[in-house]
């Protein structure tokens, strides 16, 4: 069986410096996740609003990575 998720893996620009939705509603988050298909930044499942998972359920984008806005661009996986 071959994994087909690699087709979704792209170099992306983060959509925000924090969880997009939490910033809009004034909520906090624990950790951030970056969608590797579109660049959406959402909060993790340990955060009260779980916006990264909600983004996956709404879009079907299968690959997320940990995102730390302080070190973004330091690795090969995300760019700022």
QUICOR-V806057 format. One record per helix or strand. SS is the DSSP state (@ for helix, = for strand). FROM is the first residue (numbers start at 1). TO is the last residue. If there is no record, write none. Layout:
SS & FROM & TO
SS & FROM & TO
//
This chain:
@ & 5 & 8
= & 13 & 13
@ & 20 & 25
= & 32 & 35
= & 41 & 43
@ & 51 & 59
= & 64 & 67
= & 79 & 79
//
